[in-house]
Amino acid sequence: MADYLSSALVTLLVTIDPVGLAPIFLSLTQGMTAEQRRGVAIRAAIIAFGVLAFFGLGGEALLHLLGIGLPAFRIAGGLLLFWIAFEMVFERRNDRKRHTADVAITTDHIRNVAAFPLAIPLMAGPGAITAMILLAGRAEGSALFLVLLLGLLAAVMLSCLIVFALAEPIAKLLGVTGQVVLTRLLGVVLAALAVQFVIDGVRTVMGG
């Protein structure tokens, strides 16, 4: 049990990467208040937990039933992520260009950012989904191991919330100009990550 728990914890931390998500979270929530950022973080963590728990408990059977493979998730997630990266680099919203410091953050906007791209595919991405399916398979149907796996997933989501909370003082330190520059830089990094998702998916399909 100790080996299973330690390997599961390390796998989830590496695939979800809470620390690596912090600067991306900061860019995606640019212009939001501290309270709005907390709302996005909590909502994203809940959605990501639900998605990963679902795939851990029954995702493999569902994918087989629908005839969908995990490589398809990687390619689709990569393409969607690339679009987000494109928007981050070129700042597509005209009103945001003119009034960067006075962006109207609506409830729908907060919910949308929390669900996509933060929860899916950044937190509950192809790698994390694959990891949950494989870890659940290693439990070999043991209810205790599955409950412990869900507990570890909840702990990793909590670590994401803690990291996101630390992003707020960083935002104050950077200011509007600093956040704009950071958004552009991270957009390029995110684009590279998206391309890597697609490459991994295509490579798996091609059997390489």
C-alpha positions in Angstrom: 0.0 0.0 0.0 2.8 2.4 0.8 4.4 1.8 -2.6 1.1 2.4 -4.3 0.4 5.6 -2.4 3.9 7.1 -2.9 4.0 6.3 -6.6 0.4 7.6 -7.1 1.2 10.9 -5.3 4.4 11.5 -7.3 2.6 10.6 -10.6 -0.3 13.0 -9.9 2.0 15.8 -8.8 4.2 15.5 -11.9 1.3 15.2 -14.4 -0.8 18.0 -12.8 2.2 20.2 -11.8 0.6 22.7 -9.4 3.7 24.9 -9.3 4.0 25.1 -13.1 0.3 26.1 -13.3 0.8 29.2 -11.1 2.1 31.6 -13.7 -0.5 30.4 -16.2 -3.2 30.9 -13.7 -1.9 34.4 -13.1 -2.1 35.3 -16.8 -5.5 33.7 -17.3 -7.0 35.7 -14.4 -5.4 39.1 -15.4 -7.7 42.0 -14.4 -9.6 40.0 -11.8 -9.8 40.9 -8.1 -8.5 38.6 -5.4 -12.0 37.4 -4.6 -12.6 36.6 -8.3 -9.3 34.8 -8.6 -10.2 32.6 -5.6 -13.6 31.9 -7.2 -11.8 30.8 -10.4 -9.3 28.6 -8.4 -11.9 26.9 -6.4 -14.2 26.2 -9.3 -11.3 24.9 -11.4 -10.1 22.6 -8.7 -13.6 21.2 -8.2 -14.1 20.6 -12.0 -10.7 19.1 -12.4 -11.2 16.8 -9.4 -14.6 15.7 -10.8 -13.2 15.0 -14.3 -10.1 13.1 -13.0 -12.2 11.1 -10.5 -14.7 10.2 -13.2 -11.9 8.9 -15.6 -10.2 7.1 -12.7 -13.3 5.2 -11.8 -14.9 4.5 -15.2 -13.1 6.4 -17.9 -11.4 3.5 -19.6 -14.6 1.6 -20.0 -16.4 4.7 -21.4 -13.6 5.4 -23.9 -13.7 1.8 -25.1 -17.5 2.1 -25.4 -17.3 5.2 -27.5 -14.4 4.0 -29.5 -12.2 6.9 -28.4 -8.5 6.4 -27.6 -6.3 8.5 -25.3 -4.2 9.7 -28.3 -7.3 11.5 -29.5 -7.5 13.3 -26.2 -3.9 14.4 -26.5 -4.4 15.8 -30.0 -7.7 17.5 -29.3 -6.4 19.0 -26.0 -3.3 20.2 -27.8 -5.2 22.0 -30.5 -7.5 23.7 -28.0 -4.6 24.7 -25.8 -2.8 26.1 -28.9 -5.8 28.4 -29.6 -5.7 29.7 -26.0 -1.9 30.3 -26.4 -2.6 32.2 -29.6 -5.1 34.5 -27.8 -2.6 35.1 -24.9 0.2 36.1 -27.3 -1.9 38.4 -29.5 -4.4 39.6 -26.9 -7.5 39.1 -29.1 -10.0 41.1 -27.0 -10.1 44.7 -28.4 -11.7 46.1 -25.2 -8.9 44.6 -23.2 -6.3 46.3 -25.4 -7.9 49.7 -24.8 -8.8 49.3 -21.2 -6.4 46.7 -19.7 -6.9 48.0 -16.2 -10.6 48.3 -16.3 -11.7 45.0 -17.8 -15.3 44.1 -17.0 -15.0 40.6 -15.5 -18.4 38.9 -15.6 -19.7 35.9 -13.8 -19.8 33.9 -17.0 -16.2 34.9 -17.8 -15.1 33.6 -14.4 -16.9 30.4 -14.9 -15.6 29.9 -18.4 -11.9 30.5 -17.5 -12.3 28.1 -14.6 -13.7 25.4 -16.8 -11.6 26.0 -19.8 -8.7 26.1 -20.1 -7.7 26.0 -16.4 -9.6 22.9 -15.3 -9.6 21.3 -18.8 -7.0 20.7 -20.2 -4.4 22.3 -18.0 -5.3 20.6 -14.6 -7.2 17.6 -15.9 -5.2 17.2 -19.1 -4.5 14.1 -21.2 -1.5 13.2 -19.0 -3.4 13.5 -15.8 -6.4 11.5 -17.3 -4.0 8.8 -18.5 -2.3 8.7 -15.1 -5.7 8.3 -13.2 -6.8 5.5 -15.5 -3.5 3.7 -15.0 -3.4 4.2 -11.3 -7.0 3.0 -10.9 -6.1 -0.1 -12.9 -3.2 -0.8 -10.5 -5.8 -0.8 -7.7 -7.2 -4.0 -9.2 -10.7 -3.3 -8.0 -9.8 -2.7 -4.4 -12.3 -0.2 -2.9 -9.8 0.9 -0.3 -7.1 1.6 -2.8 -9.6 3.6 -5.0 -10.7 5.6 -2.0 -7.1 6.4 -1.1 -6.4 7.3 -4.7 -9.3 9.8 -4.7 -7.9 11.2 -1.4 -4.5 11.8 -2.9 -6.2 13.5 -5.9 -8.1 15.8 -3.5 -4.7 16.6 -1.7 -3.1 17.5 -5.1 -6.1 19.8 -5.9 -5.7 21.4 -2.5 -2.0 22.0 -3.3 -3.2 23.7 -6.5 -5.4 26.0 -4.5 -2.6 27.0 -2.2 -0.3 27.7 -5.2 -3.0 29.8 -6.9 -3.5 31.8 -3.7 0.2 32.7 -3.7 -0.3 34.0 -7.3 -2.3 37.0 -6.0 0.6 38.8 -4.2 2.7 38.1 -7.3 0.1 39.9 -9.4 0.2 43.0 -7.2 4.0 43.0 -7.4 4.1 42.7 -11.2 1.4 45.4 -11.9 -0.5 45.7 -15.2 2.6 46.0 -17.4 4.4 43.1 -15.8 1.3 40.9 -16.2 0.9 41.8 -19.9 4.6 40.9 -20.5 4.2 37.7 -18.6 1.1 36.8 -20.5 2.9 37.1 -23.8 5.9 35.0 -22.6 3.7 32.3 -21.2 1.6 32.2 -24.3 4.6 31.1 -26.2 5.4 28.5 -23.6 1.8 27.3 -23.7 1.9 27.1 -27.5 5.0 24.8 -27.2 3.2 22.6 -24.7 0.2 22.4 -26.9 2.3 21.3 -29.9 4.0 18.7 -27.7 0.5 17.3 -26.7 -0.3 16.9 -30.4 3.1 15.3 -31.2 2.7 12.8 -28.3 -0.8 11.9 -29.6 0.3 11.5 -33.2 3.4 9.5 -32.1 1.1 7.1 -30.1 -1.2 6.7 -33.1 1.7 6.0 -35.4 3.1 3.4 -32.9 6.3 5.3 -32.3 
